Amino acid sequence: MLTIKVLGSGCANCKRVEQIARKVVSDMGIEADVVKVTDYNDIASYNVLSTPGLVINEKLVSSGRIPTPAEVATWLANALETA
């Protein structure tokens, strides 16, 4: 099972990234645990300079922007191959 972390304070952009991640997981029919990370120290541990950030299986794949659903799907597919 994949672990997806949405890094951010809970702003509108962070919520949008979480929505996109959950929808892509659902559309792909995969098992994934989507976790919101709001603690600044936890976010900083991923070397994220600006939120929202997206981490898949402890690998930072996006930060400072809202990725497209197609990008998220590609990252998830890649993570599944290496899992």
Residue, then its C-alpha position, 0 to 999 in steps of 0.5 A: m500500500l502506498t503512503i501519500k502525504v500532503l504537506g501544508s497548513g491546511c490552506a485552500n491549495c493544500k486542500r486542493v492537492e489532497q482532493i486531487a490525490r484522493k480522486v486519482v487514488s480512487d480512479m486508479g483503484i489502488e490502496a493508499d493512505v492519504v495523510k495530511v501533514t500540518d506540523y511545520n517541523d515535519i514539513a521542513s524535514y522534507n526540505v519543502l520551501s513552499t507548500p503545498g507539498l506532495v510526498i509519495n512513499e517518503k519521496l517528495v514529488s511536488s512542492g509549491r504548486i498544485p499538480t495536475p491529476a495526470e501528474v499525480a497518476t504518473w507519480l503513483a504508477n511509478a511508486l507502485e512499480t518501485a514498491 
